[in-house]
Amino acid sequence: MEYMVWIGAAVSLAGLLGLLWCIAKVALAKRKNLSDEELRAEVQKVIPYNLGALLLSVLGLILVMVGLFLS
């Protein structure tokens, strides 16, 4: 079941990269000095990607844990 640990680590890393992308996207929007409504709209566009990346990261960690328990 060692392959499950490595797959889980890769999935978790992909989720982490997605989270970092979301942070960068919001930071760039804040630097543009947008109005409150425009900034809120930009952040709302990023929220689904943020939740998806978080889910991907959690699923990867679950795969790692299951792989470790089965090893």
NUZAMI-25291 format. One record per residue (C-alpha): residue number from 1; residue in three letters; chain; x, y, z. Coordinates in pm, 1 decimal. Example, Ala and Ser with C-alpha at 12.3 -4.5 7.8 and 13.67 -1.06 7.14 Angstrom:
# NUZAMI-25291
{resi: 1	resn: ala	chain: A	px: 1230.0	py: -450.0	pz: 780.0}
{resi: 2	resn: ser	chain: A	px: 1367.0	py: -106.0	pz: 714.0}
END
This chain:
# NUZAMI-25291
{resi: 1	resn: met	chain: A	px: 0.0	py: 0.0	pz: 0.0}
{resi: 2	resn: glu	chain: A	px: 302.6	py: 223.9	pz: -26.9}
{resi: 3	resn: tyr	chain: A	px: 174.7	py: 355.6	pz: -360.0}
{resi: 4	resn: met	chain: A	px: -131.2	py: 495.0	pz: -178.9}
{resi: 5	resn: val	chain: A	px: 93.6	py: 703.4	pz: 46.0}
{resi: 6	resn: trp	chain: A	px: 275.9	py: 850.8	pz: -253.8}
{resi: 7	resn: ile	chain: A	px: -44.8	py: 919.5	pz: -444.0}
{resi: 8	resn: gly	chain: A	px: -190.1	py: 1084.2	pz: -134.8}
{resi: 9	resn: ala	chain: A	px: 120.2	py: 1297.8	pz: -93.7}
{resi: 10	resn: ala	chain: A	px: 96.1	py: 1409.9	pz: -456.7}
{resi: 11	resn: val	chain: A	px: -273.9	py: 1493.2	pz: -422.8}
{resi: 12	resn: ser	chain: A	px: -209.1	py: 1681.4	pz: -100.4}
{resi: 13	resn: leu	chain: A	px: 73.7	py: 1874.7	pz: -265.0}
{resi: 14	resn: ala	chain: A	px: -156.2	py: 1967.0	pz: -553.8}
{resi: 15	resn: gly	chain: A	px: -408.5	py: 2098.0	pz: -302.1}
{resi: 16	resn: leu	chain: A	px: -138.7	py: 2298.3	pz: -126.0}
{resi: 17	resn: leu	chain: A	px: -30.5	py: 2453.3	pz: -455.6}
{resi: 18	resn: gly	chain: A	px: -392.9	py: 2542.3	pz: -521.5}
{resi: 19	resn: leu	chain: A	px: -416.6	py: 2713.4	pz: -184.9}
{resi: 20	resn: leu	chain: A	px: -100.5	py: 2910.3	pz: -255.5}
{resi: 21	resn: trp	chain: A	px: -245.0	py: 3014.6	pz: -592.9}
{resi: 22	resn: cys	chain: A	px: -559.2	py: 3141.5	pz: -417.0}
{resi: 23	resn: ile	chain: A	px: -351.1	py: 3341.4	pz: -170.6}
{resi: 24	resn: ala	chain: A	px: -150.8	py: 3496.5	pz: -453.1}
{resi: 25	resn: lys	chain: A	px: -465.4	py: 3579.2	pz: -650.5}
{resi: 26	resn: val	chain: A	px: -623.9	py: 3763.0	pz: -356.0}
{resi: 27	resn: ala	chain: A	px: -296.4	py: 3939.6	pz: -270.3}
{resi: 28	resn: leu	chain: A	px: -270.3	py: 4068.5	pz: -626.7}
{resi: 29	resn: ala	chain: A	px: -629.2	py: 4189.8	pz: -611.8}
{resi: 30	resn: lys	chain: A	px: -554.8	py: 4376.9	pz: -287.5}
{resi: 31	resn: arg	chain: A	px: -252.0	py: 4545.6	pz: -445.8}
{resi: 32	resn: lys	chain: A	px: -467.4	py: 4684.8	pz: -728.4}
{resi: 33	resn: asn	chain: A	px: -638.9	py: 4921.0	pz: -481.2}
{resi: 34	resn: leu	chain: A	px: -985.2	py: 4818.2	pz: -595.6}
{resi: 35	resn: ser	chain: A	px: -1300.6	py: 4949.6	pz: -436.8}
{resi: 36	resn: asp	chain: A	px: -1461.5	py: 4738.6	pz: -165.4}
{resi: 37	resn: glu	chain: A	px: -1723.7	py: 4599.7	pz: -402.2}
{resi: 38	resn: glu	chain: A	px: -1469.1	py: 4510.5	pz: -670.9}
{resi: 39	resn: leu	chain: A	px: -1238.6	py: 4347.6	pz: -416.0}
{resi: 40	resn: arg	chain: A	px: -1531.1	py: 4151.1	pz: -272.7}
{resi: 41	resn: ala	chain: A	px: -1619.2	py: 4032.4	pz: -624.0}
{resi: 42	resn: glu	chain: A	px: -1261.2	py: 3918.0	pz: -685.3}
{resi: 43	resn: val	chain: A	px: -1250.7	py: 3731.0	pz: -355.4}
{resi: 44	resn: gln	chain: A	px: -1585.4	py: 3566.2	pz: -428.2}
{resi: 45	resn: lys	chain: A	px: -1446.1	py: 3438.1	pz: -758.8}
{resi: 46	resn: val	chain: A	px: -1158.1	py: 3270.0	pz: -573.4}
{resi: 47	resn: ile	chain: A	px: -1366.3	py: 3105.5	pz: -297.8}
{resi: 48	resn: pro	chain: A	px: -1474.4	py: 2797.2	pz: -500.0}
{resi: 49	resn: tyr	chain: A	px: -1113.2	py: 2731.4	pz: -603.7}
{resi: 50	resn: asn	chain: A	px: -1002.8	py: 2777.9	pz: -243.7}
{resi: 51	resn: leu	chain: A	px: -1256.3	py: 2525.9	pz: -115.0}
{resi: 52	resn: gly	chain: A	px: -1167.2	py: 2281.5	pz: -392.8}
{resi: 53	resn: ala	chain: A	px: -796.8	py: 2307.5	pz: -314.2}
{resi: 54	resn: leu	chain: A	px: -867.3	py: 2258.2	pz: 54.5}
{resi: 55	resn: leu	chain: A	px: -1077.6	py: 1950.3	pz: -21.5}
{resi: 56	resn: leu	chain: A	px: -803.4	py: 1813.4	pz: -245.7}
{resi: 57	resn: ser	chain: A	px: -546.5	py: 1863.7	pz: 27.6}
{resi: 58	resn: val	chain: A	px: -763.8	py: 1690.3	pz: 288.1}
{resi: 59	resn: leu	chain: A	px: -837.2	py: 1397.1	pz: 56.5}
{resi: 60	resn: gly	chain: A	px: -465.0	py: 1359.6	pz: -7.5}
{resi: 61	resn: leu	chain: A	px: -392.9	py: 1351.1	pz: 364.3}
{resi: 62	resn: ile	chain: A	px: -667.9	py: 1093.4	pz: 412.7}
{resi: 63	resn: leu	chain: A	px: -506.9	py: 877.0	pz: 143.7}
{resi: 64	resn: val	chain: A	px: -172.8	py: 907.1	pz: 320.9}
{resi: 65	resn: met	chain: A	px: -325.3	py: 802.1	pz: 652.3}
{resi: 66	resn: val	chain: A	px: -512.0	py: 506.7	pz: 499.1}
{resi: 67	resn: gly	chain: A	px: -195.7	py: 398.4	pz: 318.8}
{resi: 68	resn: leu	chain: A	px: -0.5	py: 413.1	pz: 642.8}
{resi: 69	resn: phe	chain: A	px: -262.0	py: 214.5	pz: 834.4}
{resi: 70	resn: leu	chain: A	px: -274.6	py: -54.4	pz: 566.2}
{resi: 71	resn: ser	chain: A	px: 103.7	py: -85.4	pz: 540.4}
END
